[in-house]
């Protein structure tokens, strides 16, 4: 049977409810805030045109990282926004599928997937080499296109593919010994040794001792399915565009989507190492987010990963460990008496925005109220988050030049501003957006208390209590913990009891020694003055 005839036959039995169209970067897509449940929701042009979005709050945007169409997915957008071709209410009741229709596909598909896996095993380089990885991925472009064409045949073929990818028994039969005693068996054995070497040499996280028991922070990787090993090679080969699109094309299968999300989270802590080693972190960042945004935009699935795999812990620890490698001594006030450490904005991690995928994913999951409340109820998570914010507190100290003319201004200010906005301000606004109910007042008070405690620690670290006068020559442009506190106070109107019960008493805990004699001085120099909130811009919408 010719391919086009098989495609027509299979689509005759197709009952798919979701679009799932995957697009690469720099493609125009649509986002409707009236229909969207998740702020990251996006739909393709055809689904937007076929849907009814009259008088809706929508926009057309250029997708910089790539994406996938959410039309038909009730976990991401409202049913009234679905086009005429998608949605559970628009699925027609087709005739029963013949028992023997997919027999050949079920026999061949595991072997077709294995061939791609063996390609990655065979071409693995012992030493990290982005050029070799890119070339290896390029060689299998046509093969990946063929697999995606199979997926596009409809729900029946997609189900055959996803079953082969997530079935543990299939994986064992394909890649575990004994192997046949011939040249093919020797090739399989060679590939197995290359795979084991790649797993052994792949960078492992070094989580704090109290979190080493978490499954997603383990130092060893054990793969039980084809999908799990494919994700490993996706990380190893720096997220090749063709493999990312191939894996995302099957997301309309809900069981596969959960397996993919779980596997992605289990490898997540290795993203910082991949970004740090890459020759092109900007492109890599977009490809990471291309995948992660599709997985974490589903609130119920994101919450499940938080509860079962400690996703929030994994994200914060990964972000914190990436930044811990680039700390330098802070030089505010008297550098000799200052024992505070801040991020070095001149490092590659900052200048190339290597942290951006981690910050973007954290903002994505915090956009879900249920996940944000888990974060606010866990003192350990909040404490780790403020440990990270303390690294930003007073970073990028500017020293006024009083001698020779500065010919070229340093670019570190942009790196500092971007990091403060993406990794600090956006999460803060996400948290505030969920504190609308009076029952959330204790949670708001708790996070304000953390602000105060870390502000006190910072004032101690910079030796401010002993020497409260500010150095006019040295200026740290970003006092992030102070901004967070002031914004929570100013935004307390959303929960009226917050300000009345908390703000005054918590502010009183900050004893600015040496500033009491002159109230005006204290008002001008206090890090919790209202001007901090006024200076902090509200978040703006980013492109998808």
C-alpha positions as CSV (number, residue, x, y, z in Angstrom):
1,X,0.0,0.0,0.0
2,X,1.4,3.4,-0.9
3,X,2.1,5.9,1.9
4,X,-0.6,8.4,0.8
5,X,-3.2,5.6,0.7
6,X,-2.2,4.4,4.1
7,X,-2.4,7.9,5.5
8,X,-5.9,8.4,4.1
9,X,-7.0,5.0,5.6
10,X,-5.6,5.8,9.0
11,X,-7.1,9.3,9.1
12,X,-10.4,7.7,8.4
13,X,-10.3,6.2,11.9
14,X,-8.7,9.3,13.5
15,X,-10.5,10.7,16.6
16,X,-7.8,13.1,17.8
17,X,-9.1,16.0,19.9
18,X,-5.9,18.1,20.0
19,X,-4.0,19.9,17.3
20,X,-0.4,19.5,18.7
21,X,1.2,21.1,15.6
22,X,4.9,21.9,16.5
23,X,6.7,24.9,15.0
24,X,10.3,25.9,15.0
25,X,11.6,29.3,16.1
26,X,10.7,32.5,14.2
27,X,7.2,31.3,13.2
28,X,4.1,33.5,13.7
29,X,1.6,32.2,16.2
30,X,-1.4,33.5,18.3
31,X,-2.1,33.9,22.0
32,X,-5.6,34.6,23.3
33,X,-5.8,35.8,26.9
34,X,-9.6,35.5,26.9
35,X,-9.4,31.8,26.1
36,X,-6.1,30.9,27.8
37,X,-5.9,29.2,31.1
38,X,-2.1,29.2,31.1
39,X,-0.3,32.5,30.2
40,X,2.0,30.4,27.9
41,X,-0.9,29.2,25.8
42,X,-0.4,29.5,22.1
43,X,-2.2,28.3,18.9
44,X,-1.3,28.0,15.3
45,X,-2.6,30.3,12.6
46,X,-5.0,27.8,11.1
47,X,-6.7,27.0,14.5
48,X,-6.9,30.7,15.3
49,X,-8.6,31.4,11.9
50,X,-11.1,28.5,12.3
51,X,-11.9,29.5,15.9
52,X,-14.1,32.4,17.1
53,X,-12.0,35.0,18.8
54,X,-14.1,38.0,18.0
55,X,-13.8,40.7,20.7
56,X,-11.2,38.6,22.5
57,X,-8.0,39.9,24.0
58,X,-5.5,38.2,21.6
59,X,-2.2,39.0,19.9
60,X,-0.1,37.7,17.1
61,X,3.6,37.2,18.0
62,X,6.8,35.9,16.5
63,X,7.7,32.8,18.4
64,X,11.4,33.1,19.3
65,X,11.8,29.7,20.9
66,X,9.3,27.6,18.9
67,X,6.1,26.1,20.3
68,X,3.2,23.8,19.9
69,X,-0.5,24.4,19.3
70,X,-2.7,24.0,22.3
71,X,-6.0,23.9,20.5
72,X,-8.1,21.1,21.9
73,X,-6.2,20.9,25.2
74,X,-8.7,21.7,28.0
75,X,-5.8,21.9,30.5
76,X,-4.3,24.9,28.8
77,X,-7.2,26.8,27.2
78,X,-11.0,27.1,27.5
79,X,-13.2,24.9,25.2
80,X,-14.9,27.9,23.7
81,X,-11.7,28.9,22.0
82,X,-11.2,25.6,20.2
83,X,-11.5,25.6,16.4
84,X,-14.0,23.6,14.5
85,X,-11.6,20.7,14.0
86,X,-10.5,20.1,17.6
87,X,-12.0,19.6,21.0
88,X,-13.7,16.6,22.6
89,X,-17.1,17.9,21.5
90,X,-16.0,17.9,17.8
91,X,-14.7,14.3,17.6
92,X,-16.8,12.2,15.4
93,X,-17.7,8.6,16.3
94,X,-15.7,6.6,13.7
95,X,-16.2,2.9,12.9
96,X,-14.2,0.3,14.9
97,X,-10.6,-0.2,13.9
98,X,-9.8,-3.6,12.2
99,X,-7.7,-5.8,14.5
100,X,-5.0,-6.4,11.9
101,X,-4.7,-2.8,10.6
102,X,-1.6,-1.8,12.8
103,X,0.1,-5.2,13.0
104,X,2.9,-4.3,10.6
105,X,3.4,-0.9,12.2
106,X,3.6,-2.5,15.7
107,X,6.3,-4.9,14.5
108,X,8.4,-2.3,12.7
109,X,8.1,0.8,14.8
110,X,10.4,-0.3,17.7
111,X,13.1,-1.2,15.2
112,X,12.8,2.2,13.4
113,X,13.1,4.0,16.8
114,X,16.1,1.8,17.7
115,X,17.9,2.8,14.6
116,X,17.8,6.4,15.6
117,X,19.0,5.6,19.1
118,X,21.9,3.6,17.7
119,X,22.9,6.6,15.6
120,X,23.3,8.7,18.7
121,X,25.2,5.9,20.6
122,X,27.6,5.3,17.7
123,X,28.5,9.0,17.2
124,X,28.9,9.9,20.8
125,X,32.2,11.9,21.4
126,X,34.1,11.1,24.5
127,X,35.0,14.8,25.0
128,X,32.4,17.5,24.8
129,X,32.2,18.9,21.3
130,X,29.3,21.1,20.2
131,X,30.3,21.0,16.6
132,X,30.3,17.2,16.5
133,X,27.0,17.1,18.3
134,X,25.5,19.5,15.7
135,X,26.8,17.5,12.8
136,X,25.5,14.2,14.2
137,X,22.1,15.6,14.7
138,X,22.1,17.1,11.2
139,X,22.8,13.7,9.7
140,X,19.5,12.3,10.9
141,X,17.3,15.2,9.7
142,X,15.6,13.1,7.0
143,X,15.1,10.2,9.3
144,X,13.4,12.4,11.9
145,X,11.2,13.9,9.2
146,X,10.1,10.4,8.2
147,X,9.2,9.6,11.9
148,X,7.2,12.8,12.1
149,X,5.4,11.9,9.0
150,X,4.4,8.6,10.6
151,X,3.1,10.6,13.6
152,X,1.1,12.9,11.3
153,X,-0.8,9.9,10.0
154,X,-3.1,10.3,12.9
155,X,-3.9,9.0,16.4
156,X,-3.6,5.3,15.5
157,X,0.0,5.5,14.3
158,X,0.9,7.9,17.1
159,X,-0.3,5.4,19.6
160,X,1.9,2.7,18.1
161,X,4.9,5.1,18.4
162,X,4.3,6.2,21.9
163,X,3.7,2.7,23.1
164,X,7.1,1.6,21.7
165,X,8.7,4.6,23.4
166,X,7.4,4.1,26.9
167,X,7.2,0.3,27.1
168,X,9.9,-1.1,29.4
169,X,9.8,-4.6,28.0
170,X,10.3,-3.3,24.5
171,X,13.5,-1.4,25.6
172,X,14.9,-4.5,27.3
173,X,14.4,-6.7,24.3
174,X,16.1,-4.1,22.0
175,X,19.2,-3.0,23.8
176,X,20.0,-5.5,26.6
177,X,22.1,-8.6,26.1
178,X,22.4,-11.4,25.0
179,X,23.1,-10.1,21.5
180,X,23.2,-12.3,18.4
181,X,26.6,-13.7,17.5
182,X,27.1,-11.8,14.3
183,X,28.2,-8.3,13.0
184,X,24.9,-6.8,14.1
185,X,25.3,-8.2,17.6
186,X,28.8,-6.7,17.7
187,X,27.5,-3.4,16.7
188,X,24.9,-3.5,19.5
189,X,27.5,-4.4,22.0
190,X,29.7,-1.6,20.8
191,X,26.8,0.9,21.0
192,X,26.0,-0.3,24.6
193,X,29.6,0.4,25.7
194,X,29.5,3.8,24.1
195,X,26.2,4.5,25.9
196,X,27.5,3.4,29.3
197,X,30.5,5.6,28.8
198,X,28.4,8.6,27.9
199,X,26.2,8.1,31.0
200,X,29.2,7.8,33.2
201,X,30.9,10.9,31.9
202,X,27.8,13.1,31.8
203,X,28.0,15.8,34.5
204,X,26.1,15.0,37.7
205,X,24.6,17.5,40.1
206,X,26.0,18.0,43.6
207,X,22.8,18.8,45.6
208,X,22.9,19.7,49.3
209,X,23.2,16.7,51.6
210,X,19.6,17.2,52.8
211,X,18.3,16.8,49.3
212,X,20.4,14.0,47.9
213,X,17.6,11.6,48.5
214,X,15.4,13.3,45.9
215,X,15.0,11.1,42.8
216,X,15.4,14.0,40.4
217,X,18.7,15.0,42.0
218,X,20.4,11.6,41.9
219,X,23.9,11.4,40.6
220,X,23.3,8.2,38.6
221,X,20.9,7.8,35.6
222,X,19.1,4.6,34.9
223,X,17.0,4.4,31.7
224,X,14.2,1.9,31.4
225,X,12.5,3.0,28.2
226,X,13.4,4.2,24.7
227,X,11.9,7.6,25.6
228,X,14.2,8.0,28.7
229,X,17.3,7.3,26.7
230,X,16.1,9.6,23.9
231,X,15.8,12.4,26.5
232,X,19.3,11.6,27.7
233,X,20.7,12.0,24.2
234,X,18.6,15.2,23.7
235,X,20.5,16.7,26.7
236,X,23.8,15.2,25.6
237,X,23.5,16.6,22.1
238,X,22.3,20.0,23.2
239,X,18.7,19.7,22.3
240,X,18.9,19.2,18.5
241,X,15.9,20.9,16.8
242,X,14.8,17.8,14.9
243,X,14.8,15.6,18.0
244,X,12.9,18.3,20.0
245,X,10.3,18.6,17.3
246,X,10.0,14.8,17.0
247,X,9.4,14.3,20.7
248,X,7.0,17.2,21.0
249,X,4.9,16.0,18.0
250,X,3.5,13.2,20.1
251,X,2.2,15.4,23.0
252,X,-1.5,14.9,22.1
253,X,-1.1,11.5,23.6
254,X,-1.7,12.3,27.3
255,X,0.0,9.1,28.6
256,X,3.1,9.9,26.6
257,X,3.0,13.5,27.7
258,X,3.2,12.5,31.3
259,X,6.0,10.1,30.7
260,X,7.9,12.7,28.7
261,X,7.4,15.3,31.5
262,X,8.5,12.9,34.2
263,X,11.6,11.9,32.2
264,X,12.5,15.6,31.5
265,X,12.2,16.4,35.2
266,X,14.5,13.5,36.1
267,X,17.2,15.0,33.8
268,X,16.4,18.6,34.6
269,X,19.2,19.2,37.1
270,X,21.8,18.6,34.3
271,X,20.5,21.6,32.3
272,X,23.0,24.1,34.0
273,X,26.0,21.9,33.0
274,X,24.7,21.6,29.4
275,X,24.3,25.4,29.1
276,X,27.7,26.1,30.6
277,X,29.5,23.8,28.2
278,X,27.6,24.9,25.0
279,X,29.3,27.0,22.4
280,X,25.9,28.6,21.6
281,X,23.9,29.0,24.8
282,X,21.5,31.4,23.3
283,X,20.2,28.9,20.7
284,X,20.3,26.1,23.3
285,X,18.3,28.2,25.8
286,X,15.5,28.6,23.2
287,X,15.4,24.9,22.5
288,X,15.2,24.0,26.2
289,X,12.3,26.4,26.7
290,X,10.7,25.1,23.4
291,X,10.3,21.8,25.2
292,X,9.8,22.8,28.8
293,X,7.1,25.3,28.2
294,X,4.9,22.6,26.6
295,X,5.3,20.3,29.6
296,X,4.9,22.8,32.5
297,X,2.0,24.8,31.1
298,X,-0.5,22.1,32.2
299,X,-1.3,23.0,35.8
300,X,-2.3,19.5,37.0
301,X,0.8,17.9,35.4
302,X,3.1,20.6,36.8
303,X,1.6,20.1,40.3
304,X,2.0,16.4,40.0
305,X,5.7,16.8,39.2
306,X,6.0,19.2,42.2
307,X,4.4,16.7,44.6
308,X,6.0,13.5,43.2
309,X,9.4,14.6,42.0
310,X,10.0,17.8,44.0
311,X,10.2,19.9,40.8
312,X,10.4,23.3,42.7
313,X,13.3,22.0,44.8
314,X,15.0,20.8,41.6
315,X,14.5,24.2,39.9
316,X,15.7,26.4,42.7
317,X,18.7,24.2,43.6
318,X,19.7,24.1,39.9
319,X,19.5,27.8,39.6
320,X,21.3,28.4,42.9
321,X,24.1,26.1,42.1
322,X,24.7,27.6,38.6
323,X,25.0,31.1,40.2
324,X,27.1,29.8,43.2
325,X,30.0,29.1,40.8
326,X,30.3,32.8,39.8
327,X,30.2,34.6,43.2
328,X,32.7,37.3,44.1
329,X,33.2,39.5,47.2
330,X,30.8,42.4,47.4
331,X,32.5,45.8,47.5
332,X,29.8,48.0,48.9
333,X,30.7,50.3,51.8
334,X,34.0,49.2,53.2
335,X,35.2,46.2,51.2
336,X,37.5,45.1,54.0
337,X,34.6,44.7,56.4
338,X,32.1,43.3,53.9
339,X,31.7,39.5,53.9
340,X,28.7,39.4,51.5
341,X,29.1,37.6,48.2
342,X,27.3,38.5,45.0
343,X,27.1,37.3,41.4
344,X,29.8,38.4,39.0
345,X,28.0,40.0,36.1
346,X,31.0,39.9,33.9
347,X,30.9,36.1,33.8
348,X,29.7,34.2,30.7
349,X,26.7,32.7,32.6
350,X,25.4,36.2,33.1
351,X,26.4,37.8,29.8
352,X,25.0,34.9,27.7
353,X,21.9,34.6,30.0
354,X,22.6,30.9,30.6
355,X,20.2,31.1,33.6
356,X,17.3,32.1,31.4
357,X,15.7,28.7,30.8
358,X,15.7,27.9,34.5
359,X,14.2,31.2,35.4
360,X,11.6,31.0,32.6
361,X,10.5,27.5,33.8
362,X,10.3,28.7,37.4
363,X,8.1,31.6,36.3
364,X,6.0,29.2,34.2
365,X,5.2,26.8,37.1
366,X,4.6,29.7,39.5
367,X,1.9,31.0,37.2
368,X,-0.2,28.1,38.4
369,X,-1.9,29.1,41.7
370,X,-1.8,25.5,43.1
371,X,2.0,25.4,42.6
372,X,2.6,28.9,43.9
373,X,0.8,27.9,47.1
374,X,2.9,24.8,47.6
375,X,5.9,27.1,47.3
376,X,4.6,29.6,49.8
377,X,3.7,26.9,52.4
378,X,7.2,25.3,52.3
379,X,9.6,27.2,54.5
380,X,12.6,25.4,53.1
381,X,11.7,26.4,49.5
382,X,11.3,30.0,50.5
383,X,14.6,30.0,52.4
384,X,16.5,28.5,49.4
385,X,14.9,31.1,47.2
386,X,16.0,34.0,49.4
387,X,19.5,32.5,49.5
388,X,19.5,32.9,45.7
389,X,18.1,36.4,45.9
390,X,20.8,37.4,48.4
391,X,23.3,36.6,45.6
392,X,21.6,39.4,43.6
393,X,21.5,41.9,46.5
394,X,23.9,44.6,45.7
395,X,25.5,43.0,42.6
396,X,27.2,45.0,39.9
397,X,28.7,47.7,42.1
398,X,29.3,50.9,40.2
399,X,32.4,52.9,41.1
400,X,32.4,56.5,40.1
401,X,35.4,57.4,38.1
402,X,36.9,60.7,39.4
403,X,40.2,60.5,37.4
404,X,40.6,59.6,33.8
405,X,37.8,59.5,31.2
406,X,36.0,56.2,30.7
407,X,36.1,55.5,27.0
408,X,33.8,52.5,26.9
409,X,31.0,51.8,29.4
410,X,30.9,48.2,30.7
411,X,28.0,46.1,29.5
412,X,27.6,44.3,32.9
413,X,24.7,46.6,33.8
414,X,22.5,45.0,31.2
415,X,23.3,41.5,32.4
416,X,22.5,42.6,36.0
417,X,19.2,44.2,34.9
418,X,18.1,41.2,32.9
419,X,18.9,38.8,35.7
420,X,17.0,40.9,38.2
421,X,14.0,41.1,36.0
422,X,13.8,37.5,34.8
423,X,15.0,35.6,37.8
424,X,13.7,37.8,40.6
425,X,11.0,40.4,39.6
426,X,8.9,38.1,37.5
427,X,8.6,35.4,40.2
428,X,7.8,38.0,42.8
429,X,4.9,39.4,40.6
430,X,3.7,35.8,40.0
431,X,3.5,35.2,43.7
432,X,1.7,38.5,44.4
433,X,-0.9,37.7,41.7
434,X,-2.0,34.7,43.7
435,X,-2.3,36.4,47.1
436,X,-5.9,37.7,46.5
437,X,-7.8,35.9,49.2
438,X,-7.8,37.0,52.9
439,X,-7.0,33.5,53.8
440,X,-3.6,34.0,52.2
441,X,-2.6,36.7,54.7
442,X,-0.5,34.3,56.8
443,X,1.5,33.2,53.7
444,X,2.1,36.9,52.7
445,X,3.2,37.7,56.2
446,X,5.6,34.7,56.2
447,X,7.3,35.7,53.0
448,X,7.6,39.3,54.3
449,X,9.2,38.0,57.4
450,X,11.8,36.2,55.3
451,X,12.4,39.5,53.5
452,X,13.1,41.2,56.8
453,X,15.4,38.4,58.1
454,X,17.4,38.4,55.0
455,X,17.6,42.2,54.9
456,X,19.0,42.1,58.5
457,X,21.5,39.4,57.4
458,X,22.6,41.5,54.5
459,X,23.0,44.7,56.5
460,X,25.2,42.7,58.9
461,X,27.2,41.3,56.0
462,X,28.0,44.7,54.5
463,X,28.9,46.1,57.9
464,X,26.1,48.7,57.7
465,X,25.2,48.7,61.4
466,X,28.7,49.7,62.4
467,X,29.2,52.1,59.5
468,X,25.7,53.3,58.4
469,X,26.9,56.1,56.1
470,X,26.7,55.4,52.4
471,X,29.7,55.5,50.2
472,X,29.0,58.0,47.5
473,X,31.7,56.6,45.2
474,X,30.4,52.9,45.3
475,X,26.8,52.2,44.4
476,X,25.1,48.8,44.1
477,X,22.2,49.4,41.7
478,X,20.1,46.4,42.7
479,X,18.8,45.8,46.2
480,X,16.5,43.0,45.3
481,X,15.4,41.8,48.8
482,X,14.5,45.3,49.8
483,X,12.5,45.7,46.6
484,X,10.6,42.5,47.3
485,X,9.7,43.7,50.8
486,X,8.5,47.1,49.6
487,X,6.4,45.7,46.8
488,X,4.7,43.2,49.2
489,X,3.9,46.1,51.5
490,X,2.6,48.3,48.7
491,X,0.6,45.4,47.1
492,X,-0.9,44.5,50.5
493,X,-4.1,46.2,49.4
494,X,-5.1,43.0,47.6
495,X,-5.2,41.3,51.1
496,X,-6.2,44.2,53.5
497,X,-5.1,42.3,56.6
498,X,-1.5,41.9,55.4
499,X,-0.5,45.6,55.9
500,X,-2.4,46.2,59.1
501,X,-1.1,43.1,60.8
502,X,2.3,42.7,59.4
503,X,4.0,45.6,57.8
504,X,4.5,47.9,60.8
505,X,5.6,45.1,63.1
506,X,8.0,43.6,60.6
507,X,9.5,47.0,59.6
508,X,10.2,47.6,63.3
509,X,12.5,44.6,63.4
510,X,14.9,46.4,61.0
511,X,17.0,48.4,63.5
512,X,19.1,50.8,61.5
513,X,21.7,51.6,64.1
514,X,23.2,55.1,63.8
515,X,20.2,56.4,61.7
516,X,17.8,57.1,64.6
517,X,19.3,60.5,65.4
518,X,18.2,62.0,62.1
519,X,14.8,60.8,60.9
520,X,15.4,62.3,57.5
521,X,18.6,60.3,57.1
522,X,16.8,57.1,58.0
523,X,14.1,57.9,55.6
524,X,16.5,58.6,52.8
525,X,18.7,55.6,53.4
526,X,16.5,52.8,54.7
527,X,16.4,49.9,52.2
528,X,12.7,49.5,52.8
529,X,11.6,53.0,51.8
530,X,8.7,53.3,49.4
531,X,10.9,54.4,46.6
532,X,12.1,50.9,46.1
533,X,8.7,49.7,45.1
534,X,8.2,52.7,42.8
535,X,11.4,51.9,41.0
536,X,10.6,48.3,40.4
537,X,8.7,48.0,37.2
538,X,5.7,45.7,36.8
539,X,6.3,42.7,34.6
540,X,5.7,43.0,30.9
541,X,4.5,40.3,28.6
542,X,7.1,38.4,26.9
543,X,6.9,36.7,23.5
544,X,6.2,33.0,23.3
